[in-house]
Amino acid sequence: MAKKLLAFAFLLFPLLFTSLWPAAAAAQARELPDFTDLVERQGATVVNISTTQVRDRRGAGSSQIPNLDENDPLFDFFRRFIPNPRQPGPNQGPTQPQQPREFENRSLGSGFIISADGYVLTNSHVVDNADEITVRLTDKREYKAKVIGADRRTDIALIKIEATGLPAVRFGDPNKLKVGEWVLAIGSPFGFDSSVTAGIVSAKGRNLPSENLVPFIQTDVAINPGNSGGPLFNMRGEVVGINSQIYSRTGGYMGVSFAIPIDVAMDVQSQLRTPGRVSRGRIGVVIQEVSKELAESFGLAKPVGALVNAVEKGGPAEKAGVETGDIILKFDGKAVANSGDLPRIVGATRPGSKSTMEVWRKGASREVAIVVGESPEDRVANSSRPSAKPPAQRSANRLGLVASDLTAEQKRDSKLAGGVVVEEVRGQPRGDVRAGDIITALTSKGQTTEVRSVEQFNKLVSGLDKDISITLHVRRADRSFFVTMRSDPPRE
């Protein structure tokens, strides 16, 4: 009997599997996103943008012969292989029609309608230097557009077409986006209108090396030339970003795309519309990232904030009492997780506003009141500039540094009252200190001491505990920055 039941079970299993398979397949299909309704509802809000630039053919590197002297050895090469109105080729008649002096350079991009009366948002680089802009809708209507304003710092441009009753996008909140959430792009890659690509949010708040005012949304949505300026939708059909850049080693899509959050874009476009320019806050500091070693030497529990390594004389920060060596942790209640956050937060603050900053100074946090100034950007310290000061044969201190007192001329040129100049770096390198650098301060265990002379500096170094992080405040050419190193003896 048991054998009969077992045989029956084996016969029944394929039937059960066959009957359950459609249900399993349907369940799996329900888990995958369906973009069709979103595209049908929002597709008409996306436009194709084509621009024309008129250029002088003689100065554009065209295929015509360059303006070479007839005695130039290259002149005969171009004469033989490239038609030239100045002189006929071997198989040409005595004369040729004069080539036009100007030609048209065309480019493509995308955009989307933000109001029924014809305002369109796109990237600044899509319409840069355009002599003529044409906007084509999904129903094939074409309009000439004018630029209301463009902001290269955020890569946002607002253009206008003379039309009414247009379908406009709905706006979402990019702050509510979650990493892993599905998003969709519509645009004109390579000129293919209304192309739809989809992916997920890969990361939020990305800082790119050349951009410190935009917290980019990173996605794996396929973005290619022509997609620039097009919208990034969430699954509710709301625009959450403007597709702007890709990371690529080939020039084409490689799985990493960046979009400008729509709240940033809308703030910029409102300023472009009225009063016609974008104003940004500034506080007049030079900043750098807080590394783990820097945090340790300043007595900070973890590496956060923006380290102030120079304060502009007479600027808002100096007037507020900000000091070199302060670490800015918050600005107007907004946390500064890394140095790239500060220019973005300050830049979004209206000039003239009274703000508060939380700074870390000498092992404790304190609040500083500041009146925000107006400027295009804060600077970020760059510690990569070389210096070439001939070394002197003197004994090195525990850090492997051979230093000397500043001469009167060096003090005058650097506008410093004290400090020591590094003559030579010996032993195993443990920090970015170079010959020619001027050391103005040393920080250890949260305490900062100004460096006034070589004797005092070497005494400070000799009294350091073994194998701890210390920080040196360094002036290199016209830049100031902080360098961390370990206090263990140098190894020759």
BAVEXBA-63925 format. One record per residue (C-alpha): x, y, z; residue number from 0. Coordinates in steps of 0.05 Angstrom, whole numbers. Layout:
<nodes>
- X/Y/Z/marke
- X/Y/Z/NUM
...
</nodes>
This chain:
<nodes>
- X/Y/Z/marke
- 0/0/0/0
- 57/47/18/1
- 90/34/-49/2
- 26/51/-86/3
- 19/117/-47/4
- 91/135/-62/5
- 82/121/-136/6
- 19/163/-136/7
- 56/221/-103/8
- 110/220/-157/9
- 57/221/-210/10
- 20/278/-176/11
- 82/323/-165/12
- 91/343/-239/13
- 17/361/-243/14
- 22/404/-180/15
- 86/438/-207/16
- 52/452/-274/17
- -10/480/-241/18
- 29/524/-192/19
- 79/552/-244/20
- 32/604/-275/21
- 14/630/-205/22
- 88/635/-186/23
- 104/670/-252/24
- 46/718/-242/25
- 70/734/-171/26
- 140/748/-197/27
- 112/792/-252/28
- 73/833/-201/29
- 137/848/-164/30
- 169/880/-225/31
- 151/954/-237/32
- 104/973/-293/33
- 123/1040/-324/34
- 71/1042/-378/35
- 20/1086/-342/36
- 74/1134/-318/37
- 100/1143/-389/38
- 30/1153/-418/39
- 14/1206/-366/40
- 81/1244/-365/41
- 112/1231/-433/42
- 81/1294/-464/43
- 115/1339/-412/44
- 184/1321/-439/45
- 213/1360/-498/46
- 269/1354/-547/47
- 317/1414/-549/48
- 361/1427/-609/49
- 410/1486/-613/50
- 447/1518/-669/51
- 513/1555/-664/52
- 539/1596/-722/53
- 614/1594/-728/54
- 667/1624/-775/55
- 690/1567/-819/56
- 761/1593/-823/57
- 769/1589/-747/58
- 731/1524/-735/59
- 780/1471/-757/60
- 736/1452/-816/61
- 756/1406/-873/62
- 777/1464/-917/63
- 850/1481/-927/64
- 878/1522/-869/65
- 907/1591/-880/66
- 978/1568/-896/67
- 1031/1606/-933/68
- 1042/1577/-1003/69
- 1115/1565/-985/70
- 1096/1522/-925/71
- 1113/1448/-937/72
- 1043/1428/-914/73
- 1010/1474/-965/74
- 1023/1425/-1023/75
- 994/1367/-982/76
- 929/1404/-968/77
- 926/1429/-1040/78
- 929/1358/-1067/79
- 879/1325/-1021/80
- 831/1379/-997/81
- 792/1425/-1044/82
- 814/1496/-1037/83
- 780/1556/-1069/84
- 847/1593/-1071/85
- 880/1543/-1118/86
- 851/1486/-1160/87
- 872/1414/-1148/88
- 902/1370/-1202/89
- 834/1342/-1224/90
- 795/1406/-1215/91
- 776/1461/-1262/92
- 808/1529/-1259/93
- 756/1557/-1211/94
- 713/1531/-1154/95
- 654/1563/-1119/96
- 673/1603/-1058/97
- 658/1564/-994/98
- 613/1599/-942/99
- 650/1633/-886/100
- 602/1608/-833/101
- 573/1540/-816/102
- 522/1513/-766/103
- 541/1470/-708/104
- 481/1432/-680/105
- 471/1396/-614/106
- 415/1360/-580/107
- 388/1356/-510/108
- 325/1347/-470/109
- 281/1388/-424/110
- 213/1387/-390/111
- 155/1435/-384/112
- 146/1464/-314/113
- 87/1511/-329/114
- 29/1512/-378/115
- 51/1579/-406/116
- 116/1552/-436/117
- 171/1553/-384/118
- 220/1496/-395/119
- 275/1471/-350/120
- 340/1441/-378/121
- 415/1439/-366/122
- 457/1501/-375/123
- 507/1463/-418/124
- 451/1445/-467/125
- 438/1517/-486/126
- 507/1548/-474/127
- 528/1595/-530/128
- 468/1577/-573/129
- 449/1626/-628/130
- 382/1591/-638/131
- 343/1543/-594/132
- 286/1500/-620/133
- 239/1462/-574/134
- 200/1404/-604/135
- 140/1375/-567/136
- 118/1302/-571/137
- 62/1322/-620/138
- 116/1348/-667/139
- 100/1422/-656/140
- 163/1464/-657/141
- 177/1531/-623/142
- 236/1578/-620/143
- 258/1589/-548/144
- 293/1644/-511/145
- 338/1636/-451/146
- 309/1669/-389/147
- 372/1653/-349/148
- 426/1601/-338/149
- 470/1583/-279/150
- 533/1545/-297/151
- 550/1530/-225/152
- 490/1484/-217/153
- 481/1470/-292/154
- 410/1496/-293/155
- 377/1536/-348/156
- 307/1565/-355/157
- 281/1576/-425/158
- 213/1600/-451/159
- 170/1584/-512/160
- 109/1624/-534/161
- 54/1573/-522/162
- -3/1562/-474/163
- -43/1503/-448/164
- 18/1458/-446/165
- 22/1396/-402/166
- 68/1409/-342/167
- 104/1361/-296/168
- 88/1348/-223/169
- 144/1357/-173/170
- 166/1307/-120/171
- 209/1312/-59/172
- 280/1285/-73/173
- 293/1284/2/174
- 242/1227/8/175
- 278/1185/-45/176
- 306/1120/-18/177
- 368/1085/-43/178
- 344/1025/-83/179
- 279/1059/-105/180
- 259/1053/-178/181
- 265/1116/-221/182
- 254/1130/-294/183
- 283/1178/-345/184
- 253/1205/-410/185
- 295/1242/-460/186
- 327/1243/-529/187
- 392/1203/-527/188
- 428/1211/-593/189
- 367/1248/-618/190
- 318/1190/-608/191
- 258/1228/-581/192
- 218/1204/-521/193
- 265/1147/-503/194
- 249/1115/-436/195
- 302/1084/-391/196
- 294/1059/-319/197
- 337/1039/-260/198
- 345/1050/-186/199
- 373/1104/-141/200
- 445/1082/-128/201
- 463/1136/-77/202
- 443/1205/-52/203
- 481/1268/-36/204
- 540/1253/-81/205
- 594/1307/-83/206
- 630/1310/-150/207
- 701/1337/-155/208
- 682/1396/-199/209
- 615/1410/-165/210
- 605/1427/-92/211
- 538/1462/-95/212
- 495/1403/-116/213
- 481/1340/-75/214
- 474/1295/-136/215
- 426/1236/-140/216
- 466/1177/-167/217
- 427/1126/-208/218
- 440/1068/-255/219
- 389/1094/-305/220
- 418/1092/-376/221
- 436/1164/-393/222
- 471/1182/-458/223
- 486/1246/-499/224
- 419/1278/-512/225
- 389/1258/-445/226
- 419/1319/-412/227
- 366/1365/-383/228
- 312/1312/-383/229
- 271/1293/-322/230
- 282/1238/-272/231
- 214/1211/-247/232
- 196/1171/-186/233
- 144/1116/-190/234
- 88/1166/-173/235
- 103/1204/-237/236
- 135/1263/-201/237
- 200/1296/-223/238
- 254/1288/-171/239
- 315/1307/-211/240
- 346/1332/-276/241
- 393/1284/-311/242
- 458/1321/-318/243
- 522/1279/-319/244
- 550/1209/-327/245
- 614/1177/-303/246
- 647/1145/-363/247
- 715/1124/-388/248
- 690/1117/-459/249
- 643/1176/-467/250
- 582/1130/-465/251
- 538/1103/-410/252
- 575/1057/-360/253
- 522/1049/-306/254
- 535/1111/-264/255
- 491/1172/-277/256
- 479/1236/-237/257
- 417/1279/-231/258
- 408/1348/-199/259
- 354/1345/-144/260
- 292/1382/-167/261
- 288/1425/-104/262
- 357/1453/-120/263
- 336/1465/-193/264
- 271/1500/-174/265
- 306/1546/-125/266
- 355/1566/-180/267
- 301/1576/-233/268
- 260/1620/-187/269
- 320/1666/-179/270
- 333/1664/-254/271
- 262/1686/-266/272
- 263/1741/-213/273
- 311/1778/-203/274
- 347/1746/-262/275
- 411/1723/-227/276
- 430/1672/-174/277
- 458/1699/-109/278
- 495/1654/-61/279
- 518/1660/10/280
- 591/1660/32/281
- 627/1664/98/282
- 699/1673/75/283
- 736/1610/97/284
- 783/1560/65/285
- 764/1490/86/286
- 787/1418/80/287
- 761/1349/96/288
- 768/1322/167/289
- 805/1255/163/290
- 806/1203/218/291
- 876/1227/239/292
- 854/1300/240/293
- 794/1284/283/294
- 838/1246/332/295
- 888/1302/338/296
- 833/1355/348/297
- 799/1311/401/298
- 737/1300/359/299
- 702/1233/368/300
- 692/1220/294/301
- 715/1251/228/302
- 658/1299/211/303
- 652/1372/194/304
- 693/1421/154/305
- 761/1442/180/306
- 777/1516/174/307
- 849/1525/153/308
- 845/1598/134/309
- 799/1656/149/310
- 791/1713/101/311
- 812/1779/131/312
- 752/1824/140/313
- 704/1770/117/314
- 640/1747/152/315
- 675/1690/188/316
- 730/1734/217/317
- 678/1784/240/318
- 641/1728/274/319
- 703/1705/311/320
- 716/1641/271/321
- 788/1618/280/322
- 837/1576/240/323
- 831/1505/266/324
- 757/1509/281/325
- 716/1450/255/326
- 647/1472/231/327
- 598/1417/252/328
- 531/1451/238/329
- 507/1511/199/330
- 437/1538/214/331
- 420/1472/247/332
- 441/1431/187/333
- 494/1379/200/334
- 560/1385/162/335
- 578/1312/152/336
- 637/1328/107/337
- 671/1389/80/338
- 632/1386/15/339
- 567/1399/53/340
- 587/1468/78/341
- 592/1505/11/342
- 525/1476/-9/343
- 490/1495/56/344
- 522/1565/59/345
- 510/1576/-16/346
- 436/1562/-7/347
- 432/1614/49/348
- 410/1683/27/349
- 464/1737/33/350
- 451/1782/93/351
- 419/1727/133/352
- 437/1719/207/353
- 458/1648/219/354
- 488/1605/274/355
- 545/1556/268/356
- 566/1501/315/357
- 642/1496/315/358
- 691/1450/350/359
- 747/1489/383/360
- 799/1466/433/361
- 763/1402/451/362
- 693/1432/459/363
- 635/1454/416/364
- 608/1525/417/365
- 559/1567/378/366
- 580/1625/334/367
- 532/1677/305/368
- 549/1700/234/369
- 520/1747/181/370
- 525/1712/113/371
- 559/1750/57/372
- 550/1743/-18/373
- 598/1707/-65/374
- 597/1653/-118/375
- 633/1601/-77/376
- 675/1581/-18/377
- 744/1556/-35/378
- 770/1487/-17/379
- 842/1480/4/380
- 888/1447/-46/381
- 951/1416/-16/382
- 980/1391/-82/383
- 1021/1451/-104/384
- 1095/1435/-106/385
- 1149/1476/-74/386
- 1223/1475/-87/387
- 1266/1502/-30/388
- 1338/1477/-28/389
- 1350/1433/34/390
- 1399/1451/88/391
- 1443/1401/123/392
- 1418/1406/195/393
- 1392/1356/246/394
- 1321/1332/239/395
- 1271/1331/296/396
- 1227/1271/316/397
- 1181/1283/257/398
- 1240/1280/208/399
- 1234/1354/193/400
- 1293/1401/185/401
- 1267/1472/197/402
- 1293/1542/202/403
- 1266/1609/227/404
- 1231/1654/178/405
- 1273/1710/151/406
- 1246/1781/151/407
- 1234/1776/76/408
- 1196/1710/84/409
- 1153/1741/138/410
- 1138/1800/94/411
- 1121/1758/33/412
- 1078/1708/71/413
- 1047/1762/116/414
- 1062/1719/177/415
- 1087/1742/244/416
- 1115/1673/262/417
- 1126/1603/239/418
- 1183/1560/214/419
- 1201/1540/143/420
- 1215/1467/126/421
- 1284/1459/95/422
- 1284/1384/87/423
- 1240/1323/101/424
- 1280/1261/122/425
- 1263/1189/136/426
- 1198/1153/120/427
- 1144/1204/96/428
- 1085/1204/144/429
- 1048/1266/120/430
- 1044/1315/62/431
- 1097/1363/87/432
- 1148/1387/36/433
- 1210/1430/33/434
- 1188/1503/29/435
- 1126/1494/71/436
- 1116/1542/129/437
- 1090/1510/194/438
- 1049/1560/235/439
- 1016/1516/288/440
- 1017/1447/319/441
- 956/1412/348/442
- 959/1352/394/443
- 904/1322/439/444
- 857/1379/421/445
- 906/1434/441/446
- 935/1481/388/447
- 1000/1518/398/448
- 1025/1572/351/449
- 1095/1560/324/450
- 1141/1620/334/451
- 1212/1593/325/452
- 1251/1531/308/453
- 1275/1523/380/454
- 1204/1525/407/455
- 1177/1480/350/456
- 1230/1426/362/457
- 1217/1429/437/458
- 1142/1419/424/459
- 1158/1359/379/460
- 1206/1328/429/461
- 1154/1330/484/462
- 1101/1292/444/463
- 1076/1225/467/464
- 1098/1167/425/465
- 1055/1143/367/466
- 998/1194/371/467
- 966/1235/315/468
- 987/1307/311/469
- 966/1361/263/470
- 1009/1415/232/471
- 980/1479/202/472
- 1019/1490/138/473
- 1025/1549/90/474
- 1047/1529/20/475
- 1053/1586/-30/476
- 985/1622/-26/477
- 948/1562/5/478
- 938/1541/77/479
- 918/1471/100/480
- 925/1420/155/481
- 970/1358/153/482
- 967/1300/202/483
- 1024/1253/219/484
- 1045/1204/273/485
- 1094/1225/327/486
- 1136/1161/324/487
- 1210/1173/309/488
- 1229/1176/235/489
- 1262/1116/203/490
- 1324/1131/163/491
</nodes>
